[in-house]
Amino acid sequence: MVNPLWKNTEIRNQLKIVTKEIAPDLVLINATYLHGIFKKWVTGTIWISGDRIVYAGKEMPKIDDATEVVDMTDKLIVPGYIEPHVHPSQLYNPQSFADYAAQGGTTMFLSDNLTFFLALENKKAFSLLDQLAKLPFSFYWWTRFDSQTELNNEDQLFTSTSVGEWLDRQDVLLGGELTGWPKLMAGDDQMLYWIQKAKMGLKKIEGHFPGASEKTLARMRLLGADGDHEAMTVDEVEMRLLHGYGVTLRHSSIRPDLPNLLKGIVERELNVFDKLMMTTDGSTPAFHVDGVMDLCIKIALEAGVPPIDAYMMASYNVARYYNVTSLHGLIATGRYANLNILDSMDNPVPSGVISKGVWLKKDGKKVQSLPNIDWSILPDLDLDYELTEGDFQFSMPFGIEMINDVITKPYTVSVDTHDANLSKSHDESFLMLIDKKGQWRVNTLIKGFAPGLDGFASSYTNTGDIILIGKNREDMWLAFNELKRIKGGIILTENGEIIESLPLPYGGVMSDLSMEELIDQEKALKKSLNERGYKHGDAVYTLLFLQATHLPYVRITQKGIYDVMNKKILFPSFMR
């Protein structure tokens, strides 16, 4: 991997800059900047060499013809924003999302490794991480201890060797998130071993405890959980703080809780802002039209959070919690040169962004994009099999009913499933999960997805297997064949025609488009789904979580229809 520290020769040159023997690359003069340790605005000069702040204080450096000097009079400078809980493959890919987020001042991600972990052997996954580390953006990672579904080969994937190699990386700062915590509490010593290994490496453990009781929070704290991002009420925030958790407040496309949480914290006069962080928690592309961490800071300011606290919740607080203040979250000597230049304190959208010493935005305009990386390491989605009439046999006595975007329960099927078409007068549709390798399938019905939908196919799923939904088997078949042709994506069909196509060429789960282009595609897809009766908040999350066994009550998985509460397979998958 790329070592985050500097070579000896680089450090020696940095020392020469401080002693004014040689000049820095960039100098910001008359700078008023936020200092996280003093929690106040200070004035001075910031010297930058390469990707590092070599000095921040009152002195002026040596200046030569190659030095860029920029006057920061009437500006404010804050540390680059940190997103501490990123799912970096929510249709977008890590590079495209980072490129977009950086224009709003977010210059560091702590990201989920699940997509890479499931798709690649570690050596290849690490080569992608190493490429991303070379970009003028700060990428850090967490490693999963479970798949958050029922995999046929989970024991072969999640081994002490495979998980341990991730934990050994310097750019992996935490383990989790612990979606499989019930197994841990029930006695899973393998997961406990991984937690202990992470702790010995001074890494954090992130929980996933929506609606957890105080007893559960206490038990999980003893098992090693350090933080949680699932608080949905102010009472839940207080309870987590009471037991010493690091608390990350969420504002996402399916849980936009941040305004109410912060309003409640302000009203209760809880003096805890230095203990809080914020996240957009893997929101889908169009949600980010309004920003990433800049949006969270804006919400905090509007809720009455003191401005310095609002900015520190998205910078220094995160760096301190994850033990990386030697590199991030602080405008001071020796740190990465990640700086946001603001025109006013009440507008967190920067007019200038410096990330690892590189201007990405200047005078309100994008001046550099993050270079793309080589995604060819990810295998193409090659569906080298054909569907048959036998695949379209739906005879389950019960189906899956949607309560909201992501919560599903079983229901008794009341329609004749032998017809090739289902009536659009009711809200039951065919649902199939089929192995991307063509070895097995699971057939049932789904109630409440979109009653006017003829055919729909998606390779964007928790596991990369294929979901088919619709009223018309011929249109479902057409959607599958188009998905096969484009090697992954989301397809909507009707009356024998392709209505919407959102290609995901990177492994069948990630787009190669810019965020702006992808947002337009996602909006068009969701508009078409809404026109056909999808009434919930985020259809993309529905696709992702149909397999997710960390949510109640019944799920469709590689092993079959799974009862989450009783932890058993109700109907197994069919071998093809």
C-alpha angles and dihedrals in degrees: 000000000000110000109234092213127082129258119254092251091052092050091049089053090048089054089052089054091055091050088048095241091124134018129251123239097241133019125190109201129194087021121174105195139172114251111203097202096051091034091221143095115268131184130225145093128303119210118199129191117182107316097339139085101231094182140004117182144077100308128097119226131223109282125207135172092275095053117104109217118193124185111224096189111147091013132106123216124207131174117272110274120255124215103205100189115040128164094197100193105058091137088302121079127235094259096047093046092047091049090053096042093050092064087064092047102265104134102163135053132191099201142194115248097200099107092051093040094055097040103042143037110250097256091058093041090052091052088060091049090050091052091050091049090061093060121097089258131082115247121185128167148208125214124225124231094196139022097237089232139059108275125188091225104028094130090055093049102041102054133148088253098048096043092039092056090056092048090052092061117101092219092058104090101173148016126233147356085218101221087149095055094126088066089050092053089046091060109277100160093180091065091043089053091054090049090051091049090051090050092052087054090052091246125144126242116222119207132209104210112151111180092357118170122234089255091055092047091050093048093047091049089056090049090056110269111149104179146011136198099192103090108132099176135038089247089058090050090052092047092053092048090048090060093046100257124154102240124212114189115218133223109172141147091263099029110034091173102138101093094052094042093052092043089055093047091051093046092051090048091230108175094211107109092115087060095052136087132182136222142179088213103214099316117184119258103266092051087067095062084100095047143265120254090349086063091052091051091049090053090049092052091048090050091058100258110154107260097240090052091047092055094042092052086065098042128010096029091056094045092048093049092051093043096242102116087119086072110016147034097031133085098219142108116303099019128118111274096248106148137161119204113210130196091207139004094243095055112068093184102102125224088207132034126189114186118184088343095307123117107234094165129021132177090355096307133103108249101172138023124211108259115249120245133223106275094175088101087075109083117243118248100252110180096193097178138072129234117241136201087258091063090064098067110126112179105139116140091220137029140195119275122200115228093178137332094308112006115091134177134186121263135181113260111237103178134082105258096188093082117093089228131045121212117257089219090086133044101239119112137176115266126193131175110196129186113253086226092050098240101119144008139198118211127193140122130270122211122205102017103111120321093198096052117116102181136000135166131181135180087184098099138126092269103024091252118132126268119199121189132171153100096252121059094202091055091046088052091049091050090052093049092050090048088052092049095052093040097238142349142098119299131188119193136183134176091356094308134107107244101175133014125184107179119210103187097167101088091321091285108070134057125230092211129102115262091253092056093042092051089057091050093047092049091052092049094048091046090055091048091049090050088055094051108275100149104173129093107258123014092186090062090048089059092047096048103041085095097037111118094188088078128066144286123355130354140187109235142164089268094049137263106348129206103215098193095048095034097228141117111253096187122008125228119264121243110231 
